[in-house]
Structure formats: C-alpha cells, structure tokens
C-alpha cells in the first residue's frame, strides 16, 4: 500500500509540475509495451499467458520493494520519536520506576539514562542533543521491554489493539518519508511557481511528514503504556 502511494504521489507531482516530462516519456513507454505485446504474441500460447503474468508480478514486486525501502527509511524519524517516548516515560514514572526497580540488567540502566537526558525541555544545547541521539538504542530497548512485558504477562500475548496501532505507526512512517521525498524533489527539480512558493510547499510537505509520523507514534505509545500499566497492576495485585 505504501509503495503504491509513493508511485501515485510521484505521478501526481510530475503531472502537476513537469507534464512535459510525462509527455516525452509516454511514446517510449508505449513502444516498450508494444514490443512486449509482440513478444508475447510470438510465443506459444502457454508462454504468452505466462508473459502477461510475469509483467504483473514484476510490477507488484517493484511496489513491494518500494514499500519495504520506505519502511526502512522511516526509522530516521527516531530523533523525534525519542522525545515523545521520553515524555511518556515521564508521565508514567510512578509505576514505571517501581517496575524497573524489580528488573535488573541493562534495561534498568537504559531507563535511568533516558530519564536523565530527556529531563529538560524540547530545545536544549547542542551537546545534549548529541547525547539524546546516542540514547536511541536505549529508547528502543525500553520500548521492546514494554512490548515483551505485555506479551509475556498478558492473557493472550500482544493484544490486537496494540498490534493495529503498531501497523498504523509503521505505515505513517512510510507515508512521512514519501512526503519528505516530495519536498526534496520540489527543492531540487523545481516547480512552475516562484522560489518562495516552492519553499512553502516543500516546508509544508516536510512538516506534514513529521506530523503524520509523530501523531501515529504518540497514539501507539498511549496504547503501549496503558496496556503495560494494566498488565503491571494485574501482576502486582492478582
């Protein structure tokens, strides 16, 4: 789905801003499909049917690979997601601290470092920004610990509601990267409007990509911490 959205967004962008490029490319694509059709007609009937299915399979594989790459690139939103995750840790510090005291090992140290480095506001000095970026693995480990805690001590493993929120967050990541890619295209390839309009559209798409991702990540964190709290309370008071 995300791969198809990416290519549809590309076609819409080119149609709105560089329609001459599409008009120039259309004869080449038409010639390619004509040659492919002639090749399929020249083959035996069994192979000609396979040729059409093979072209469809290549298209689906291309869309799937595009979606996979977008999901991988979406991990670069971690710099913003860590801030939201640390805020949720601070809001749930009353029961999280009690749970971490009973959990020895690296995750307890990760929790302590996150609370220490993200105790300040959003805007901090450059050295502290660097320390926060270095704590990204710690944020992921504590987040993974919460998922594992719910899965192990919950009734039926990971609840479906939490799984849906995770899938929605990953999809929003891929969509956010698509918006980022479009904003870079507008700055590099240009637009029919003035430079100020180009910058405005690029900034709007850039912020839309961040908003889409962080909105879904924040909802996922709400669900994650709520379920972890309920699971911890049930464990403490069976």
C-alpha positions as CSV (number, residue, x, y, z in Angstrom):
1,X,0.0,0.0,0.0
2,X,2.8,2.5,0.9
3,X,4.7,1.6,-2.2
4,X,1.7,2.2,-4.4
5,X,1.1,5.5,-2.6
6,X,4.7,6.5,-3.3
7,X,4.4,5.9,-7.1
8,X,0.9,7.5,-7.3
9,X,2.3,10.6,-5.5
10,X,5.2,10.7,-8.0
11,X,2.8,10.6,-11.0
12,X,0.7,13.3,-9.5
13,X,3.7,15.5,-8.8
14,X,5.1,15.1,-12.3
15,X,1.7,15.7,-13.8
16,X,1.3,18.9,-11.9
17,X,4.8,20.3,-12.3
18,X,6.6,18.5,-15.1
19,X,3.8,17.4,-17.5
20,X,6.3,17.8,-20.4
21,X,8.4,15.0,-18.9
22,X,5.4,12.7,-18.9
23,X,4.5,13.6,-22.5
24,X,8.1,12.9,-23.6
25,X,8.2,9.6,-21.8
26,X,4.8,8.3,-22.9
27,X,6.0,7.3,-26.5
28,X,8.9,5.4,-25.0
29,X,6.6,3.5,-22.6
30,X,4.1,2.9,-25.4
31,X,6.9,1.4,-27.6
32,X,8.1,-0.8,-24.7
33,X,4.6,-2.2,-24.1
34,X,4.1,-2.7,-27.9
35,X,7.3,-4.6,-28.1
36,X,6.4,-6.7,-25.0
37,X,3.0,-7.5,-26.5
38,X,4.5,-8.5,-29.8
39,X,7.0,-10.7,-28.0
40,X,4.1,-12.3,-26.0
41,X,2.1,-13.0,-29.2
42,X,5.1,-14.6,-30.9
43,X,5.5,-17.1,-28.1
44,X,3.5,-20.3,-27.8
45,X,0.0,-19.9,-26.1
46,X,1.2,-21.3,-22.8
47,X,4.2,-19.0,-22.6
48,X,2.2,-15.9,-23.8
49,X,-0.1,-16.2,-20.9
50,X,2.9,-16.5,-18.6
51,X,4.4,-13.4,-20.1
52,X,1.5,-11.2,-19.0
53,X,1.5,-12.7,-15.5
54,X,5.3,-12.1,-15.4
55,X,4.9,-8.4,-16.1
56,X,2.2,-8.1,-13.5
57,X,4.5,-9.9,-11.0
58,X,7.4,-7.6,-11.7
59,X,5.1,-4.6,-11.1
60,X,3.9,-6.0,-7.8
61,X,7.4,-6.8,-6.7
62,X,8.5,-3.3,-7.5
63,X,5.7,-1.8,-5.4
64,X,6.5,-4.2,-2.6
65,X,10.2,-3.4,-2.6
66,X,9.4,0.4,-2.7
67,X,7.2,-0.1,0.4
68,X,9.9,-2.0,2.1
69,X,12.5,0.7,1.4
70,X,10.1,3.4,2.7
71,X,9.6,1.4,5.9
72,X,13.4,1.1,6.4
73,X,13.9,4.8,5.7
74,X,11.2,5.6,8.2
75,X,13.4,4.6,11.0
76,X,15.2,8.0,10.6
77,X,12.3,9.6,12.4
78,X,13.8,8.2,15.6
79,X,15.2,11.6,16.6
80,X,11.7,13.0,17.0
81,X,10.1,9.7,18.3
82,X,12.6,9.5,21.2
83,X,11.4,12.8,22.6
84,X,7.8,11.6,22.6
85,X,8.8,8.3,24.1
86,X,10.7,10.0,26.9
87,X,7.6,12.2,27.6
88,X,5.5,9.1,28.0
89,X,8.1,7.7,30.4
90,X,7.9,10.9,32.5
91,X,4.1,10.7,32.6
92,X,4.2,7.1,33.7
93,X,7.2,7.5,36.1
94,X,5.2,6.5,39.2
95,X,4.6,2.9,38.1
96,X,7.5,2.6,35.6
97,X,10.0,3.3,38.3
98,X,8.5,0.5,40.5
99,X,8.6,-1.9,37.6
100,X,12.2,-1.0,36.7
101,X,13.4,-1.5,40.3
102,X,12.3,-5.1,40.1
103,X,14.0,-5.6,36.7
104,X,17.8,-5.9,37.0
105,X,20.0,-5.6,33.9
106,X,20.7,-3.2,31.1
107,X,17.1,-2.1,30.6
108,X,17.1,-0.5,34.1
109,X,20.2,1.5,33.2
110,X,18.7,2.5,29.9
111,X,15.6,3.7,31.7
112,X,17.7,5.8,34.1
113,X,19.8,7.4,31.3
114,X,16.6,8.3,29.3
115,X,15.0,10.0,32.3
116,X,18.3,11.8,33.0
117,X,19.0,13.1,29.5
118,X,15.4,13.9,28.5
119,X,14.5,15.7,31.7
120,X,14.9,19.1,30.1
121,X,12.6,20.6,27.6
122,X,12.4,20.2,23.9
123,X,15.0,22.8,23.0
124,X,18.4,22.1,24.6
125,X,22.0,22.8,24.0
126,X,23.8,21.1,21.1
127,X,25.9,18.7,23.4
128,X,22.7,17.4,25.0
129,X,21.1,16.9,21.5
130,X,24.1,14.6,20.7
131,X,23.6,12.7,24.0
132,X,19.9,12.2,23.2
133,X,20.7,10.9,19.7
134,X,23.2,8.4,21.2
135,X,20.4,7.2,23.5
136,X,18.3,6.0,20.6
137,X,19.2,2.3,21.2
138,X,18.3,2.7,24.9
139,X,14.8,4.0,23.9
140,X,14.3,1.1,21.6
141,X,15.4,-1.4,24.3
142,X,13.0,0.0,26.8
143,X,10.2,0.1,24.2
144,X,11.0,-3.5,23.3
145,X,10.9,-4.4,27.0
146,X,7.4,-3.0,27.3
147,X,6.2,-5.0,24.3
148,X,7.8,-8.1,25.8
149,X,6.3,-7.4,29.2
150,X,2.8,-7.2,27.8
151,X,3.3,-10.3,25.6
152,X,4.7,-12.4,28.4
153,X,2.4,-11.4,31.3
154,X,-0.8,-10.6,29.2
155,X,-3.6,-13.0,28.8
156,X,-3.2,-13.7,25.1
157,X,0.2,-12.4,24.1
158,X,0.2,-9.0,22.3
159,X,-3.3,-7.5,22.2
160,X,-4.8,-6.9,18.7
161,X,-5.4,-3.2,19.5
162,X,-1.7,-2.7,20.2
163,X,-0.7,-4.6,17.0
164,X,-3.1,-2.4,15.0
165,X,-1.5,0.8,16.4
166,X,2.0,-0.5,15.6
167,X,1.0,-1.3,12.0
168,X,-0.6,2.2,11.7
169,X,2.6,3.8,13.1
170,X,4.8,2.0,10.6
171,X,2.5,2.9,7.7
172,X,2.6,6.5,8.8
173,X,6.4,6.4,8.8
174,X,6.4,5.2,5.2
175,X,4.0,8.0,4.2
176,X,6.0,10.5,6.1
177,X,9.1,9.5,4.1
178,X,7.1,9.9,0.9
179,X,6.2,13.5,1.9
180,X,9.9,14.1,2.7
181,X,10.9,12.8,-0.7
182,X,8.4,15.0,-2.4
183,X,9.7,18.1,-0.5
184,X,13.2,17.3,-1.6
185,X,12.0,16.9,-5.2
186,X,10.4,20.3,-5.1
187,X,13.6,21.9,-4.0
188,X,15.9,20.0,-6.4
189,X,13.7,19.6,-9.6
190,X,11.9,22.9,-9.1
191,X,8.3,24.0,-9.6
192,X,6.4,26.1,-12.0
193,X,5.8,28.7,-9.3
194,X,8.2,31.2,-7.8
195,X,11.0,30.2,-5.4
196,X,9.1,31.3,-2.3
197,X,6.1,29.2,-3.3
198,X,8.5,26.2,-3.8
199,X,9.9,26.7,-0.4
200,X,6.5,27.0,1.2
201,X,5.3,23.7,-0.5
202,X,8.5,21.9,0.5
203,X,8.2,23.1,4.1
204,X,4.6,22.1,4.2
205,X,5.3,18.6,3.0
206,X,8.3,18.3,5.3
207,X,6.2,19.2,8.3
208,X,3.3,17.0,7.2
209,X,5.7,14.1,7.1
210,X,6.8,14.7,10.6
211,X,3.2,15.3,11.9
212,X,1.9,12.2,10.3
213,X,4.5,10.0,11.8
214,X,4.6,11.5,15.3
215,X,0.8,11.6,15.5
216,X,0.5,7.9,15.0
217,X,3.6,7.2,17.2
218,X,2.1,9.2,20.0
219,X,-1.1,7.2,19.8
220,X,0.8,3.9,19.7
221,X,2.7,5.0,22.8
222,X,-0.5,5.8,24.6
223,X,-1.8,2.3,23.9
224,X,1.5,0.7,24.8
225,X,1.9,2.4,28.2
226,X,-1.7,2.0,29.1
227,X,-1.6,-1.7,28.5
228,X,1.8,-2.1,30.2
229,X,0.4,-0.3,33.3
230,X,-2.7,-2.5,33.4
231,X,-0.5,-5.6,33.0
232,X,1.8,-4.5,35.7
233,X,-1.0,-3.7,38.1
234,X,-2.6,-7.0,37.5
235,X,0.8,-8.7,38.1
236,X,1.2,-6.9,41.4
237,X,-2.4,-7.4,42.5
238,X,-3.6,-10.8,41.1
